[in-house]
Amino acid sequence: MDLNSASTVVLQVLTQATSQDTAVLKPAEEQLKQWETQPGFYSVLLNIFTNHTLDINVRWLAVLYFKNGIDRYWRRVAPHALSEEEKSTLRAGLITNFNEPINQIATQIAVLIAKVARLDCPRQWPELIPTLIESVKVQDDLRQHRALLTFYHVTKTLASKRLAADRKLFYDLASGIYSFACSLWNHHTDTFLQQVSSGNEAAVLSSLERTLLSLKVLRKLTVNGFVEPHKNMEVMGFLHGIFERLKQFLECSRSIGTDNVCRDRLEKTIILFTKVLLDFLDQHPFSFTPLIQRSLEFSVSYVFTEVGEGVTFERFIVQCMNLIKMIVKNYAYKPSKNFEDSSPETLEAHKIKMAFFTYPTLTEICRRLVSHYFLLTEEELTMWEEDPEGFTAEETGGDSWKYSLRPCTEVLFIDIFHEYNQTLTPVLLEMMQTLQGPTNVEDMNALLIKDAVYNAVGLAAYELFDSVDFDQWFKNQLLPELQVIHNRYKPLRRRVIWLIGQWISVKFKSDLRPMLYEAICNLLQDQDLVVLFLNRSSPVDDFEFRTDQFLPYLETMFTLLFQLLQQVTECDTKMHVLHVLSCVIERVNVQIRPYVGCLVQYLPLLWKQSEEHNMLRCAILTTLIHLVQGLGADSKNLYPFLLPVIQLSTDVSQPPHVYLLEDGLELWLVTLENSPCITPELLRIFQNMSPLLELSSESLRTCFKIINGYIFLSSTEFLQTYAVGLCQSFCELLKEITTDGQVQVLKVVENALKVNPVLGPQMFQPILPCIFRGIIEGERYPVVMSTYLGVMGRVLLQNTSFFSSLLNEMAHKFNQEMDQLLGNMIEMWVDRMDNITQPERRKLSALALLSLLPSDNSVIQDKFCGIINISVEGLHDVMTEDPETGTYKDCMLMSHLEEPKVTEDEEPPTEQDKRKKMLALKDPVHTVSLQQFIYEKLKAQQELLGEQGFQSLMETVDTEIVTQLQEFLQGF
């Protein structure tokens, strides 16, 4: 691309690409896309975005296309890579002038130079760093700033590289320029401090901007540029000097207004100082050891004494607290239980910590945290009054402890209390003692103090376990406070119920729960206390929950929770209320049935409203899972809503499946397990299964359970509709999944044969040769071999004609006689019988091999000894002796359907459980006496061969086995 002739054309197309008219915009974008791989295109772009006379939007677009081109075409191995000659020209052009007047474009140019530096510096671009260093020394303000901006982005990018060779290069770079970076920072810092009192806001802002950028460079060099930074005097000198600089900058805040750009930049610089310390502590904890004392002294004085009054601000306090917390919790500073096993560095750091955290210091920190930082502010009280949901959502947000003051103070309190609980427990207990009895509702300050102390007691629940008689405190203090109705007491009532939630899984006597349920019913009628249920420790969520205690309150509690679910508006609140409802339904199970009508009617509306809120939909799915389990067979009435929900949640072609799949599959499974009968709609959903099996994801196990659920529910309709496709999926799966996955597939086939002995073998015919081959060749994994034998046992015992055709097919494949192949199979079966551990499968093997008798086939007679051995093993597995009569009985026999007695702690049987019981009544394993079956088969064999022939056959069996057999067959 010729630069002179092309510049005009490219400029014109870039201008068109900035148009709002899509008819003009789209062709321009297509043209630019075609030029991306043309030689010389990026040189033209460079000429355009460095020409300050052109339209800003056009220059901006040129920079973006250049930056994207670096990502795609700068590497030598990239398709359509830029030539080395053009790259050399571009590198030189990028650092010719640092005089870009537009801030946004200047930043983009700095970023793209850093991108090139990541790939080429220092080997292909050795002049970059020296050029930047020279440029930041110039007196021209604009050039100096732009060079410093680029210097920062280059340093930041090079510091982020992680390969060993790249890190070595960065260490070399840091060593070479650290001294200069320090002097540059000190120069700009001193300039700023001198100008603060001048009143020239533009000059102050300019020097402060340079101070900030040079500090950003130093941060990257200090944290990432040295293997052992504590051995470098300049690094440690800079870090020690931070505290004095911080004091100077905090004092500057007194003379800078609160609502201007300077103030914003000043606060960013102060925060950046703290980030340097935090990052250094995180990356080099032992190098930080000399800074522990100074960091703690500085942070504690500004956060917990009067020193910080008038100069600190919220984000700075948060950073100081994070610094204290990281030192307190740092694993590197904690000695082993056996001190002698600890490193000298650890012991040194621990010694400094212990010397600092004296009893007076810890006491002051604890008291200030509770009595100052835990106090609800006027602003918070107003916000809660006006928007309780919004207030609580903000209060409990994810990583808010890192950035927001209240969560940060609570995390610091928890960490310090855990670390120094022996010292601090008496302090907190004393604070509790001073708050016994009711508090005057007119004394708002006293109410807020009590709220703060209760907050501390809740946060420290696990540490206070042995020190607080919570049951007595609940009865004598907390319960009466929950009953105070006055409007000013609302924050305290909210705190009390939260506090109980914290303690309920720590120490709370079961007998007191009815009193708590009564109190909660009263509180639930006050919607302002909605925040109660944003605490995950719900009163039905703890491990000592007793249904009988809760049942008298079930109707009231469920009704009020449902009303609350309708009233609240925040997505997060609805999720938490649904969580509590789900817990209630899960705990009381079938006893929920009379009360769920309203919820059942409301959930479709909520599902529709939550179309854009996938996490809320996950909560709805969880609620539906427990609802279906509670309703049992009656859940069929939910199908008009339930089945479309399952359909959407498990359809991998729908984007929401990313969030909904796991819960959707669980809902699908419990729906099948509780379904009284198959419906066309329920059968149709199975169309979603084939893509799910192709995913081979963590959900496979649940998918197999779902397939089994369909087999137990309606094997004939299901197999006729889906077995062909399912078989294809299974054949593909068996090639690539783990041993455990293979077993899951085989169990599905085994269940199909068990439920439907006629149709099952036909439908899964393509898989059976693989199983037969696995048996003949002696599959090496015992659990897989056991399942192979279980499948083949079903075919042999329950569908003899199919087994014969399979044997014939395999004889052709192996090029053997059928009898010879049958003999090999029986021999392997006998040899690998020990692989089978399940008693049911062991009995099935005995029944299956015995079903080959009576026979005059010489191969079967040749294996007679092995068949008898397995049969006697099976008798040992299943026979129990009646102590009164001395006779033996097959313990696996089931003559009628026994309704199990369900205790309060157990879930009632599902419809699938009942189906499995009914299936067992038809299963030979549970309907055929092994003892009688052996007797009848031996008798038939005797009649076939005659007495002499039969005796000859029995003589092939070990005499000890014959003796045991005779003992089992006494009475026949």
Secondary structure by P-SEA (a helix, b strand, c coil): cccccaaaaaaaaaaaaacccaaaaaaaaaaaaaaccccaaaaaaaaaaacccccaaaaaaaaaaaaaaaaccccccccccccaaaaaaaaaaaacccccccaaaaaaaaaaaaaaaaccccccccaaaaaaaaaaacccaaaaaaaaaaaaaaaaaaaacccaaaaaaaaaaaaacaaaaaaaaaaaaaaaaaaccccaaaaaaaaaaaaaaaaaaaaaaaacccccccccaaaaaaaaaaaaaaaaaaaaccccccccaaaaaaaaaaaaaaaaaaaaaaacccccccaaaaaaaaaaaacccccccccccaaaaaaaaaaaaaaaaccccccccccccccaaaaaaaaaaaaaacaaaaaaaaaaaacccccccaaaaaaaaacaaaaaaaaacccccccccaaaaaaaaaaaaaacccccaaaaaaaaaaaccccccccaaaaaaaaaaaaaaaaaccccccccaaaaaaaccaaaaaacccccaaaaaaaaaaaaaaaccccccccaaaaaaaaaaaaaacccccccccccccccccccccccccccaaaaaaaaaaaaaaacccaaaaaaaaaaaaaaaaaacccccccaaaaaaaaaaaaaaacccaaaaaaaaaaaaaaaaaacccccccccccaaaaaaaaccccccccccaaaaaaaaaaaaaacccccaaaaaaccccaaaaaacccaaaaaaaaaaaaaaacaaaaaaccaaaaaaaaaaaaacccaaaaaaaaaaaaaaaaacaaaaaaaaccaaaaaaaaaaaccccaaaaaaaaaaaaaaacccaaaaaaaaaaaaaaacccaaaaaaaaaaaaaaaccccccaaaaaaaaaaaacccccccaaaaaaaaaaaaaaaaaaaacccccccccccccccccccccccccccccccccaaaaaaaaaaaacccccccaaaaaaaaaaaaaaaccaaaaaaaaaaccaaaaaaaaaaaccc
